[in-house]
Amino acid sequence: MQGGRTREDFWRERDRRSALGRDELARRQARRVGAVGFVLAAVMPVVLWHRVVVDIASEFRLDLNYLVSEWSPWILIVLGLAFAAPVVWSVGRDPESRWYPRSRNAYAGWGITLYLLGIGLATQVSQIASGLTP
């Protein structure tokens, strides 16, 4: 064949296009998994401890001891989610993009750490509020 594509060129181009399709599919799936995980992480504390938060909020007072001991778990959870938001948003995106966070690993580390600390403290506050601890 003169001036046209050979059979090998055709199949090579087809394989390249299908590989690009697989990459895009993997990026979309990673975005979905990240979004679902983030929503679950945000909803889980509300489902588990909504009564404890309502009880704490009903006793609200401007006292440093009260604010630190009873509200710190929820603040840590919210801060952890805030640090995780740019990480979740950047899942599947091009690392060379201007919208990709340059310190993504630091955001992920802070987000996970603060969230887990908040979950641990929320568990303790919940146990204290329900009288399960001695």
QUICORDA-V115313 format. One record per residue. N is the residue number from 1. RES is the residue in three letters. PSI is psi in whole degrees, -180 to 180 (NA if undefined). OMEGA is omega in whole degrees, 0 to 359 (none if undefined). BURIAL is 1 if it has 16 or more other C-alpha atoms within 10 Angstrom, else 0. Layout:
# QUICORDA-V115313
N;RES;PSI;OMEGA;BURIAL
N;RES;PSI;OMEGA;BURIAL
This chain:
# QUICORDA-V115313
1;MET;121;178;0
2;GLN;133;175;0
3;GLY;-7;180;0
4;GLY;179;178;0
5;ARG;144;175;0
6;THR;169;179;0
7;ARG;-39;179;0
8;GLU;-40;177;0
9;ASP;-42;180;0
10;PHE;-50;183;0
11;TRP;-35;177;0
12;ARG;-44;178;0
13;GLU;-41;179;0
14;ARG;-44;179;0
15;ASP;-39;178;0
16;ARG;-43;180;0
17;ARG;-39;180;0
18;SER;-33;176;0
19;ALA;-40;177;0
20;LEU;-37;177;0
21;GLY;-40;178;0
22;ARG;-41;179;0
23;ASP;-43;179;0
24;GLU;-40;178;0
25;LEU;-42;179;0
26;ALA;-39;178;0
27;ARG;-43;179;1
28;ARG;-43;180;0
29;GLN;-40;178;0
30;ALA;-39;177;1
31;ARG;-43;179;1
32;ARG;-46;180;0
33;VAL;-43;178;0
34;GLY;-43;180;1
35;ALA;-43;179;1
36;VAL;-42;178;0
37;GLY;-41;179;0
38;PHE;-44;179;1
39;VAL;-42;177;0
40;LEU;-41;179;0
41;ALA;-32;179;0
42;ALA;-34;184;1
43;VAL;-32;185;0
44;MET;-48;179;0
45;PRO;-34;179;1
46;VAL;-44;181;0
47;VAL;-44;185;0
48;LEU;-38;190;0
49;TRP;27;182;0
50;HIS;-35;179;0
51;ARG;-39;178;0
52;VAL;-43;180;1
53;VAL;-40;178;1
54;VAL;-42;178;0
55;ASP;-43;180;0
56;ILE;-43;181;1
57;ALA;-30;180;0
58;SER;-21;178;0
59;GLU;23;188;0
60;PHE;137;174;0
61;ARG;154;179;0
62;LEU;80;180;0
63;ASP;129;184;0
64;LEU;-44;180;0
65;ASN;-44;178;0
66;TYR;-47;183;0
67;LEU;-43;182;0
68;VAL;-46;187;0
69;SER;-30;185;0
70;GLU;-23;182;1
71;TRP;-12;183;1
72;SER;-37;179;1
73;PRO;-42;184;1
74;TRP;-35;176;1
75;ILE;-41;178;0
76;LEU;-40;179;1
77;ILE;-45;180;1
78;VAL;-41;177;1
79;LEU;-40;177;1
80;GLY;-42;177;1
81;LEU;-36;179;1
82;ALA;-39;177;1
83;PHE;-30;181;1
84;ALA;-22;184;1
85;ALA;-48;179;1
86;PRO;-29;178;1
87;VAL;-46;180;1
88;VAL;-40;181;1
89;TRP;-31;184;1
90;SER;0;180;1
91;VAL;130;177;1
92;GLY;2;180;1
93;ARG;163;181;0
94;ASP;125;179;0
95;PRO;-18;179;0
96;GLU;-4;181;0
97;SER;151;178;0
98;ARG;-17;180;0
99;TRP;-4;179;0
100;TYR;125;182;1
101;PRO;128;183;1
102;ARG;-33;180;0
103;SER;46;184;0
104;ARG;-41;180;1
105;ASN;-36;177;0
106;ALA;-42;176;0
107;TYR;-44;180;1
108;ALA;-43;180;1
109;GLY;-48;178;0
110;TRP;-41;181;1
111;GLY;-48;181;1
112;ILE;-45;182;1
113;THR;-50;181;1
114;LEU;-40;180;1
115;TYR;-47;180;1
116;LEU;-37;174;1
117;LEU;-42;178;1
118;GLY;-42;179;1
119;ILE;-43;179;1
120;GLY;-45;178;0
121;LEU;-37;179;1
122;ALA;-37;177;1
123;THR;-44;179;1
124;GLN;-44;178;0
125;VAL;-40;179;1
126;SER;-42;179;1
127;GLN;-40;178;0
128;ILE;-43;181;0
129;ALA;-34;181;0
130;SER;-3;176;0
131;GLY;22;180;0
132;LEU;-15;181;0
133;THR;152;181;0
134;PRO;NA;none;0
